[in-house]
């Protein structure tokens, strides 16, 4: 399946995710309203947080983790680790430098740390039933 996803920091940039292969390519001619998730590189790892088939999913490189019933943890300050586990087994883990220096072209007047860190955003969304439902509704995955 192919899904349109937004760049997490530059939402005007759209990409297309092939959910089977994990390939992420530019999505020329597509509209933002078609977006079904967010894409960013955490360190050197391409990461996509998206909704499909009524569920949230996280893809990091070639690993995919359905997030329903999974535990999402984020640890570390300078070097962060985003970990998804189920039944005490780690399904997916990504280490990346903490993006403490957001790009200067962004308006920081109303910004929060999760606005610049997809890993923290994923952790916060999956920790809240209301936010999970909101993202599924936004991405048309409910």
LOKOL-242292 format. One record per atom (N, C-alpha, C): x, y, z; residue in three letters; atom name; residue number from 1. Coordinates in Angstrom, 3 decimals. Last residue first. Example, Ala and Ser with C-alpha at 12.3 -4.5 7.8 and 13.67 -1.06 7.14 Angstrom:
- xx;yy;zz;r;a;k
- 12.850;-2.250;7.080;SER;N;2 .
- 13.670;-1.060;7.140;SER;CA;2 .
- 12.900;0.030;7.870;SER;C;2 .
- 13.190;-5.690;7.800;ALA;N;1 .
- 12.300;-4.500;7.800;ALA;CA;1 .
- 13.200;-3.300;7.800;ALA;C;1 .
REM end
This chain:
- xx;yy;zz;r;a;k
- -9.521;5.684;10.896;UNK;N;142 .
- -10.445;5.076;11.851;UNK;CA;142 .
- -11.535;4.283;11.184;UNK;C;142 .
- -7.827;7.039;9.311;UNK;N;141 .
- -7.516;5.621;9.512;UNK;CA;141 .
- -8.498;4.939;10.454;UNK;C;141 .
- -7.540;9.718;8.717;UNK;N;140 .
- -8.563;8.939;8.031;UNK;CA;140 .
- -8.400;7.452;8.188;UNK;C;140 .
- -5.875;11.258;10.161;UNK;N;139 .
- -5.265;10.499;9.072;UNK;CA;139 .
- -6.276;9.595;8.362;UNK;C;139 .
- -7.609;12.245;12.110;UNK;N;138 .
- -6.931;13.173;11.188;UNK;CA;138 .
- -6.410;12.437;9.959;UNK;C;138 .
- -8.284;9.885;13.482;UNK;N;137 .
- -9.330;10.644;12.787;UNK;CA;137 .
- -8.699;11.579;11.746;UNK;C;137 .
- -5.770;9.237;14.520;UNK;N;136 .
- -6.455;8.285;13.637;UNK;CA;136 .
- -7.548;8.987;12.840;UNK;C;136 .
- -5.345;11.510;16.130;UNK;N;135 .
- -4.455;11.244;14.996;UNK;CA;135 .
- -5.103;10.260;14.024;UNK;C;135 .
- -7.469;11.211;18.000;UNK;N;134 .
- -7.360;12.415;17.182;UNK;CA;134 .
- -6.489;12.168;15.953;UNK;C;134 .
- -6.811;8.789;19.255;UNK;N;133 .
- -8.052;8.902;18.493;UNK;CA;133 .
- -8.023;10.099;17.554;UNK;C;133 .
- -4.415;9.622;20.484;UNK;N;132 .
- -4.422;8.504;19.522;UNK;CA;132 .
- -5.654;8.594;18.634;UNK;C;132 .
- -5.384;11.612;22.196;UNK;N;131 .
- -4.493;11.982;21.088;UNK;CA;131 .
- -4.396;10.867;20.044;UNK;C;131 .
- -6.955;10.050;23.950;UNK;N;130 .
- -7.559;11.148;23.195;UNK;CA;130 .
- -6.694;11.531;21.992;UNK;C;130 .
- -5.064;8.327;25.094;UNK;N;129 .
- -6.165;7.775;24.302;UNK;CA;129 .
- -6.756;8.861;23.413;UNK;C;129 .
- -1.665;8.796;25.195;UNK;N;128 .
- -2.941;9.458;25.426;UNK;CA;128 .
- -4.018;8.878;24.508;UNK;C;128 .
- 0.694;7.693;24.430;UNK;N;127 .
- 0.412;7.696;25.869;UNK;CA;127 .
- -0.960;8.282;26.200;UNK;C;127 .
- 0.976;8.172;21.765;UNK;N;126 .
- 0.601;6.809;22.165;UNK;CA;126 .
- 0.281;6.706;23.652;UNK;C;126 .
- 1.761;10.890;21.860;UNK;N;125 .
- 0.492;10.497;21.235;UNK;CA;125 .
- 0.064;9.117;21.727;UNK;C;125 .
- 4.292;10.736;23.141;UNK;N;124 .
- 3.190;11.497;23.738;UNK;CA;124 .
- 1.833;11.098;23.157;UNK;C;124 .
- 5.774;9.137;21.336;UNK;N;123 .
- 5.615;8.732;22.742;UNK;CA;123 .
- 4.407;9.428;23.370;UNK;C;123 .
- 5.648;10.762;19.040;UNK;N;122 .
- 5.088;9.401;19.030;UNK;CA;122 .
- 4.813;8.939;20.452;UNK;C;122 .
- 7.063;13.030;20.023;UNK;N;121 .
- 5.678;13.153;19.553;UNK;CA;121 .
- 4.988;11.785;19.571;UNK;C;121 .
- 9.578;11.940;20.464;UNK;N;120 .
- 8.811;12.434;21.606;UNK;CA;120 .
- 7.331;12.573;21.232;UNK;C;120 .
- 10.216;11.368;17.747;UNK;N;119 .
- 10.207;10.320;18.767;UNK;CA;119 .
- 9.392;10.717;19.985;UNK;C;119 .
- 10.202;13.872;16.520;UNK;N;118 .
- 9.168;12.902;16.164;UNK;CA;118 .
- 9.085;11.777;17.194;UNK;C;118 .
- 10.762;16.881;17.654;UNK;N;117 .
- 11.258;15.532;17.940;UNK;CA;117 .
- 10.142;14.525;17.671;UNK;C;117 .
- 9.644;19.333;17.504;UNK;N;116 .
- 10.907;19.151;16.800;UNK;CA;116 .
- 11.459;17.736;16.932;UNK;C;116 .
- 7.418;19.348;19.073;UNK;N;115 .
- 7.272;19.892;17.724;UNK;CA;115 .
- 8.521;19.666;16.876;UNK;C;115 .
- 8.146;18.589;21.597;UNK;N;114 .
- 7.662;17.535;20.703;UNK;CA;114 .
- 7.466;18.034;19.272;UNK;C;114 .
- 8.757;21.087;22.788;UNK;N;113 .
- 9.833;20.172;22.417;UNK;CA;113 .
- 9.364;19.103;21.431;UNK;C;113 .
- 6.702;23.604;21.239;UNK;N;112 .
- 7.033;22.735;22.355;UNK;CA;112 .
- 8.078;21.758;21.868;UNK;C;112 .
- 6.060;26.981;20.153;UNK;N;111 .
- 6.618;25.642;19.978;UNK;CA;111 .
- 6.827;24.926;21.308;UNK;C;111 .
- 5.226;29.507;19.763;UNK;N;110 .
- 4.276;28.595;20.400;UNK;CA;110 .
- 4.793;27.158;20.398;UNK;C;110 .
- 7.501;30.756;18.661;UNK;N;109 .
- 6.723;31.441;19.688;UNK;CA;109 .
- 5.754;30.512;20.424;UNK;C;109 .
- 9.152;29.921;16.631;UNK;N;108 .
- 9.225;29.187;17.897;UNK;CA;108 .
- 8.325;29.763;18.974;UNK;C;108 .
- 8.947;29.367;13.322;UNK;N;107 .
- 8.459;30.286;14.344;UNK;CA;107 .
- 8.367;29.518;15.661;UNK;C;107 .
- 11.887;28.293;11.566;UNK;N;106 .
- 10.584;28.008;12.154;UNK;CA;106 .
- 10.230;29.049;13.219;UNK;C;106 .
- 14.428;28.762;10.780;UNK;N;105 .
- 13.370;29.321;9.943;UNK;CA;105 .
- 11.977;29.070;10.511;UNK;C;105 .
- 16.179;27.395;12.480;UNK;N;104 .
- 15.892;28.795;12.753;UNK;CA;104 .
- 14.740;29.357;11.924;UNK;C;104 .
- 15.457;24.135;13.688;UNK;N;103 .
- 15.808;25.008;12.569;UNK;CA;103 .
- 15.345;26.445;12.810;UNK;C;103 .
- 16.345;23.499;17.151;UNK;N;102 .
- 15.405;23.478;16.025;UNK;CA;102 .
- 15.859;24.420;14.915;UNK;C;102 .
- 18.381;21.803;18.930;UNK;N;101 .
- 18.540;23.051;18.184;UNK;CA;101 .
- 17.600;23.044;16.993;UNK;C;101 .
- 17.851;19.286;19.929;UNK;N;100 .
- 17.665;20.438;20.821;UNK;CA;100 .
- 17.791;21.776;20.103;UNK;C;100 .
- 17.175;16.428;19.152;UNK;N;99 .
- 17.154;17.617;18.290;UNK;CA;99 .
- 16.887;18.891;19.095;UNK;C;99 .
- 19.345;14.042;20.344;UNK;N;98 .
- 18.231;14.891;20.738;UNK;CA;98 .
- 18.254;16.161;19.878;UNK;C;98 .
- 20.346;11.531;18.055;UNK;N;97 .
- 20.692;12.703;18.856;UNK;CA;97 .
- 19.441;13.533;19.150;UNK;C;97 .
- 18.987;8.196;18.487;UNK;N;96 .
- 19.217;9.400;17.692;UNK;CA;96 .
- 19.604;10.561;18.603;UNK;C;96 .
- 18.025;4.831;18.064;UNK;N;95 .
- 18.815;5.804;18.824;UNK;CA;95 .
- 19.101;6.990;17.923;UNK;C;95 .
- 15.232;2.771;18.115;UNK;N;94 .
- 15.990;3.749;17.336;UNK;CA;94 .
- 16.729;4.662;18.296;UNK;C;94 .
- 13.634;-0.345;17.900;UNK;N;93 .
- 14.416;0.569;18.724;UNK;CA;93 .
- 15.245;1.476;17.812;UNK;C;93 .
- 11.030;-2.714;18.083;UNK;N;92 .
- 11.698;-1.672;17.310;UNK;CA;92 .
- 12.440;-0.760;18.276;UNK;C;92 .
- 10.317;-4.674;19.825;UNK;N;91 .
- 9.952;-4.841;18.417;UNK;CA;91 .
- 10.782;-3.900;17.552;UNK;C;91 .
- 11.314;-6.319;22.677;UNK;N;90 .
- 11.521;-5.114;21.887;UNK;CA;90 .
- 11.243;-5.432;20.418;UNK;C;90 .
- 9.075;-7.850;24.872;UNK;N;89 .
- 9.993;-8.068;23.743;UNK;CA;89 .
- 10.092;-6.778;22.939;UNK;C;89 .
- 7.082;-7.549;26.764;UNK;N;88 .
- 8.475;-7.468;27.221;UNK;CA;88 .
- 9.499;-7.730;26.116;UNK;C;88 .
- 4.784;-7.396;25.154;UNK;N;87 .
- 5.033;-8.581;25.975;UNK;CA;87 .
- 6.514;-8.679;26.350;UNK;C;87 .
- 6.384;-5.174;23.045;UNK;N;86 .
- 5.131;-5.874;23.295;UNK;CA;86 .
- 5.480;-7.144;24.055;UNK;C;86 .
- 7.851;-1.947;22.464;UNK;N;85 .
- 7.890;-3.344;22.898;UNK;CA;85 .
- 6.477;-3.871;23.112;UNK;C;85 .
- 9.880;0.467;21.104;UNK;N;84 .
- 8.527;-0.079;21.074;UNK;CA;84 .
- 8.636;-1.546;21.456;UNK;C;84 .
- 11.853;3.270;21.901;UNK;N;83 .
- 11.713;1.815;21.920;UNK;CA;83 .
- 10.240;1.441;21.937;UNK;C;83 .
- 14.240;5.606;21.287;UNK;N;82 .
- 12.815;5.357;21.150;UNK;CA;82 .
- 12.655;3.853;21.005;UNK;C;82 .
- 16.698;7.260;22.933;UNK;N;81 .
- 16.325;5.935;22.433;UNK;CA;81 .
- 14.813;5.830;22.468;UNK;C;81 .
- 18.993;10.003;22.487;UNK;N;80 .
- 17.695;9.453;22.844;UNK;CA;80 .
- 17.514;8.060;22.250;UNK;C;80 .
- 21.544;11.656;23.819;UNK;N;79 .
- 21.291;10.589;22.858;UNK;CA;79 .
- 20.003;9.912;23.305;UNK;C;79 .
- 20.932;13.583;25.758;UNK;N;78 .
- 21.769;13.920;24.612;UNK;CA;78 .
- 21.593;12.938;23.477;UNK;C;78 .
- 18.839;11.918;27.167;UNK;N;77 .
- 18.796;13.353;26.946;UNK;CA;77 .
- 19.599;13.736;25.711;UNK;C;77 .
- 16.763;8.994;27.587;UNK;N;76 .
- 17.991;9.693;27.226;UNK;CA;76 .
- 17.780;11.171;27.006;UNK;C;76 .
- 13.845;7.411;26.126;UNK;N;75 .
- 14.795;7.657;27.209;UNK;CA;75 .
- 16.001;8.411;26.669;UNK;C;75 .
- 10.605;6.426;25.633;UNK;N;74 .
- 11.636;7.323;25.141;UNK;CA;74 .
- 12.546;7.629;26.317;UNK;C;74 .
- 8.436;3.739;24.692;UNK;N;73 .
- 9.274;4.420;25.684;UNK;CA;73 .
- 10.276;5.318;24.977;UNK;C;73 .
- 5.412;2.169;24.302;UNK;N;72 .
- 6.364;3.067;23.652;UNK;CA;72 .
- 7.108;3.828;24.738;UNK;C;72 .
- 3.967;-0.963;24.036;UNK;N;71 .
- 4.500;0.013;24.995;UNK;CA;71 .
- 5.558;0.840;24.260;UNK;C;71 .
- 1.004;-1.907;22.200;UNK;N;70 .
- 2.457;-1.866;22.402;UNK;CA;70 .
- 2.815;-0.806;23.438;UNK;C;70 .
- -1.661;-1.798;21.568;UNK;N;69 .
- -1.243;-2.743;22.593;UNK;CA;69 .
- 0.253;-2.774;22.862;UNK;C;69 .
- -0.895;-0.587;18.459;UNK;N;68 .
- -2.010;-1.014;19.308;UNK;CA;68 .
- -1.509;-2.070;20.288;UNK;C;68 .
- 1.230;-0.173;16.728;UNK;N;67 .
- 1.314;0.407;18.069;UNK;CA;67 .
- 0.160;0.035;18.987;UNK;C;67 .
- 3.231;-2.258;14.756;UNK;N;66 .
- 1.861;-1.799;15.015;UNK;CA;66 .
- 1.826;-1.331;16.474;UNK;C;66 .
- 6.301;-1.527;13.506;UNK;N;65 .
- 5.654;-1.897;14.761;UNK;CA;65 .
- 4.225;-1.366;14.773;UNK;C;65 .
- 8.869;-2.522;11.319;UNK;N;64 .
- 7.529;-1.953;11.466;UNK;CA;64 .
- 6.936;-2.445;12.775;UNK;C;64 .
- 12.099;-1.899;9.953;UNK;N;63 .
- 11.280;-2.481;11.025;UNK;CA;63 .
- 9.942;-1.750;11.122;UNK;C;63 .
- 13.821;-0.650;8.246;UNK;N;62 .
- 13.065;-1.791;7.712;UNK;CA;62 .
- 12.189;-2.476;8.763;UNK;C;62 .
- 13.392;2.507;9.564;UNK;N;61 .
- 14.197;1.710;8.647;UNK;CA;61 .
- 13.356;0.587;8.092;UNK;C;61 .
- 10.613;2.249;11.344;UNK;N;60 .
- 11.963;2.803;11.494;UNK;CA;60 .
- 12.888;1.935;10.667;UNK;C;60 .
- 7.258;2.919;11.618;UNK;N;59 .
- 8.270;2.247;10.800;UNK;CA;59 .
- 9.571;2.986;11.023;UNK;C;59 .
- 4.401;2.453;13.456;UNK;N;58 .
- 5.676;3.146;13.424;UNK;CA;58 .
- 6.637;2.301;12.612;UNK;C;58 .
- 0.854;2.987;13.343;UNK;N;57 .
- 2.037;2.171;13.084;UNK;CA;57 .
- 3.270;3.062;13.137;UNK;C;57 .
- -2.520;2.803;14.467;UNK;N;56 .
- -1.282;3.559;14.317;UNK;CA;56 .
- -0.115;2.591;14.166;UNK;C;56 .
- -5.446;1.655;12.654;UNK;N;55 .
- -4.425;1.539;13.707;UNK;CA;55 .
- -3.237;2.444;13.412;UNK;C;55 .
- -7.183;1.507;10.503;UNK;N;54 .
- -7.730;1.812;11.818;UNK;CA;54 .
- -6.747;1.729;12.961;UNK;C;54 .
- -5.512;1.120;8.275;UNK;N;53 .
- -6.411;0.036;8.716;UNK;CA;53 .
- -6.917;0.246;10.143;UNK;C;53 .
- -3.105;3.423;9.424;UNK;N;52 .
- -3.603;2.571;8.342;UNK;CA;52 .
- -4.456;1.470;8.947;UNK;C;52 .
- -1.091;6.205;10.164;UNK;N;51 .
- -2.305;5.469;10.445;UNK;CA;51 .
- -2.739;4.683;9.218;UNK;C;51 .
- 2.403;6.594;11.166;UNK;N;50 .
- 1.259;6.712;10.277;UNK;CA;50 .
- 0.067;5.893;10.755;UNK;C;50 .
- 5.584;7.650;11.159;UNK;N;49 .
- 4.501;7.414;12.112;UNK;CA;49 .
- 3.218;7.649;11.327;UNK;C;49 .
- 8.701;6.707;10.037;UNK;N;48 .
- 7.371;7.132;9.619;UNK;CA;48 .
- 6.371;6.694;10.683;UNK;C;48 .
- 12.120;7.427;9.713;UNK;N;47 .
- 11.043;6.990;10.597;UNK;CA;47 .
- 9.723;7.555;10.083;UNK;C;47 .
- 15.396;6.635;8.778;UNK;N;46 .
- 14.112;7.171;8.341;UNK;CA;46 .
- 12.987;6.560;9.174;UNK;C;46 .
- 18.231;7.287;10.699;UNK;N;45 .
- 17.161;6.326;10.444;UNK;CA;45 .
- 15.896;7.015;9.959;UNK;C;45 .
- 20.179;8.922;11.574;UNK;N;44 .
- 20.274;8.481;10.176;UNK;CA;44 .
- 19.148;7.541;9.769;UNK;C;44 .
- 18.230;10.788;13.628;UNK;N;43 .
- 19.615;10.442;13.356;UNK;CA;43 .
- 19.715;10.111;11.885;UNK;C;43 .
- 15.389;10.273;12.209;UNK;N;42 .
- 15.871;10.351;13.592;UNK;CA;42 .
- 17.300;9.855;13.536;UNK;C;42 .
- 13.763;11.919;9.723;UNK;N;41 .
- 14.942;11.105;10.012;UNK;CA;41 .
- 15.299;11.352;11.462;UNK;C;41 .
- 10.217;11.594;9.247;UNK;N;40 .
- 11.408;12.343;9.665;UNK;CA;40 .
- 12.576;11.367;9.746;UNK;C;40 .
- 6.770;11.877;8.521;UNK;N;39 .
- 8.062;11.288;8.184;UNK;CA;39 .
- 9.169;12.193;8.704;UNK;C;39 .
- 3.413;11.116;9.450;UNK;N;38 .
- 4.577;12.002;9.477;UNK;CA;38 .
- 5.840;11.210;9.186;UNK;C;38 .
- 0.244;10.476;7.745;UNK;N;37 .
- 1.272;10.287;8.758;UNK;CA;37 .
- 2.369;11.321;8.644;UNK;C;37 .
- -1.333;10.823;5.585;UNK;N;36 .
- -1.780;9.817;6.552;UNK;CA;36 .
- -0.728;9.550;7.619;UNK;C;36 .
- -2.396;13.409;3.406;UNK;N;35 .
- -1.379;12.860;4.311;UNK;CA;35 .
- -1.994;11.950;5.363;UNK;C;35 .
- -4.174;14.729;1.851;UNK;N;34 .
- -4.056;13.283;1.621;UNK;CA;34 .
- -3.141;12.606;2.639;UNK;C;34 .
- -3.839;17.371;2.334;UNK;N;33 .
- -5.019;16.734;2.947;UNK;CA;33 .
- -5.014;15.217;2.758;UNK;C;33 .
- -1.690;18.058;0.722;UNK;N;32 .
- -1.471;17.829;2.150;UNK;CA;32 .
- -2.644;17.124;2.815;UNK;C;32 .
- -1.588;16.367;-2.445;UNK;N;31 .
- -2.056;17.436;-1.568;UNK;CA;31 .
- -1.907;17.044;-0.106;UNK;C;31 .
- 0.849;15.781;-5.053;UNK;N;30 .
- -0.125;15.319;-4.052;UNK;CA;30 .
- -0.482;16.494;-3.143;UNK;C;30 .
- 2.885;16.540;-6.751;UNK;N;29 .
- 1.511;16.658;-7.213;UNK;CA;29 .
- 0.458;16.173;-6.234;UNK;C;29 .
- 5.294;14.217;-5.531;UNK;N;28 .
- 4.978;15.377;-6.363;UNK;CA;28 .
- 3.502;15.355;-6.762;UNK;C;28 .
- 6.568;13.002;-3.043;UNK;N;27 .
- 5.206;12.828;-3.574;UNK;CA;27 .
- 4.807;14.089;-4.320;UNK;C;27 .
- 9.714;11.312;-2.738;UNK;N;26 .
- 8.946;12.561;-2.853;UNK;CA;26 .
- 7.588;12.298;-3.509;UNK;C;26 .
- 9.595;8.186;-0.886;UNK;N;25 .
- 9.999;8.983;-2.037;UNK;CA;25 .
- 9.198;10.279;-2.066;UNK;C;25 .
- 10.539;5.506;0.960;UNK;N;24 .
- 9.928;6.818;1.092;UNK;CA;24 .
- 10.487;7.675;-0.025;UNK;C;24 .
- 10.056;2.019;1.351;UNK;N;23 .
- 10.617;3.118;0.567;UNK;CA;23 .
- 9.815;4.391;0.789;UNK;C;23 .
- 8.906;-0.126;2.541;UNK;N;22 .
- 9.461;0.885;3.425;UNK;CA;22 .
- 10.078;2.060;2.685;UNK;C;22 .
- 7.555;-2.121;1.189;UNK;N;21 .
- 9.019;-2.078;1.076;UNK;CA;21 .
- 9.672;-1.120;2.071;UNK;C;21 .
- 4.874;-1.730;2.102;UNK;N;20 .
- 5.436;-3.075;1.928;UNK;CA;20 .
- 6.965;-3.046;1.944;UNK;C;20 .
- 4.272;0.954;2.143;UNK;N;19 .
- 4.238;0.226;3.415;UNK;CA;19 .
- 4.799;-1.185;3.308;UNK;C;19 .
- 5.822;3.481;0.773;UNK;N;18 .
- 5.385;2.154;0.340;UNK;CA;18 .
- 5.433;1.286;1.595;UNK;C;18 .
- 5.025;6.812;1.152;UNK;N;17 .
- 5.550;5.627;1.831;UNK;CA;17 .
- 4.956;4.395;1.178;UNK;C;17 .
- 5.858;9.828;-0.236;UNK;N;16 .
- 5.011;8.660;-0.394;UNK;CA;16 .
- 5.723;7.473;0.246;UNK;C;16 .
- 5.744;13.169;1.085;UNK;N;15 .
- 6.463;11.969;0.671;UNK;CA;15 .
- 5.440;10.865;0.470;UNK;C;15 .
- 5.818;16.739;1.011;UNK;N;14 .
- 5.098;15.473;1.092;UNK;CA;14 .
- 5.950;14.346;0.535;UNK;C;14 .
- 6.295;19.744;2.669;UNK;N;13 .
- 6.939;18.662;1.905;UNK;CA;13 .
- 6.183;17.366;2.122;UNK;C;13 .
- 4.987;21.279;4.488;UNK;N;12 .
- 4.630;21.488;3.080;UNK;CA;12 .
- 5.274;20.436;2.182;UNK;C;12 .
- 6.108;20.687;6.934;UNK;N;11 .
- 4.860;20.020;6.578;UNK;CA;11 .
- 4.399;20.284;5.147;UNK;C;11 .
- 8.875;20.091;8.083;UNK;N;10 .
- 8.500;20.963;6.962;UNK;CA;10 .
- 7.251;20.384;6.327;UNK;C;10 .
- 8.980;18.195;10.117;UNK;N;9 .
- 9.397;19.572;10.380;UNK;CA;9 .
- 8.970;20.550;9.290;UNK;C;9 .
- 7.840;15.863;8.958;UNK;N;8 .
- 7.466;16.270;10.310;UNK;CA;8 .
- 7.821;17.729;10.592;UNK;C;8 .
- 6.370;15.638;5.814;UNK;N;7 .
- 7.623;15.820;6.519;UNK;CA;7 .
- 7.272;16.402;7.888;UNK;C;7 .
- 3.512;13.522;5.543;UNK;N;6 .
- 4.108;14.849;5.607;UNK;CA;6 .
- 5.479;14.777;6.260;UNK;C;6 .
- 2.653;10.914;3.230;UNK;N;5 .
- 3.012;11.357;4.582;UNK;CA;5 .
- 3.680;12.721;4.490;UNK;C;5 .
- 0.546;8.785;1.463;UNK;N;4 .
- 1.182;10.093;1.481;UNK;CA;4 .
- 1.438;10.453;2.940;UNK;C;4 .
- 1.102;5.317;0.873;UNK;N;3 .
- 0.472;6.378;1.658;UNK;CA;3 .
- 1.254;7.672;1.500;UNK;C;3 .
- 0.471;2.268;-0.704;UNK;N;2 .
- 1.228;3.523;-0.731;UNK;CA;2 .
- 0.423;4.603;-0.024;UNK;C;2 .
- 0.850;-1.170;0.000;UNK;N;1 .
- 0.000;0.000;0.000;UNK;CA;1 .
- 0.900;1.238;0.000;UNK;C;1 .
REM end
